[in-house]
Amino acid sequence: MATMVEAASGAALIRIQVCYASPGVQALKQLSVPAGTLLHDGIKRSGLLEEVREIDLSCWRVGIYGKLKTLDTVLRDQDRIEIYRPLIADPMESRRKRADKKAR
């Protein structure tokens, strides 16, 4: 939430959400950040990187409402930042295997 310093400085605040899910963790953080905050900074301010050590922003993808974004994207009010885990299997290969199995 807004700190006293942000409120006193008169900086416009925007509300964002940061979410991440894995088989063992489901996290949704809601917070207020100064207008002009970058996506990477929003994730960092959420505290999620400290709570879930497996998150690696150097190679994992991120997005806002299901659309891929870069870490230097400027956030807007009501944005929901999503952190995407790497795929375990190639979806195309998985479909081929299912089709082959079904054909037999």
Disulfide bonds with the S-S distance in Angstrom:
none
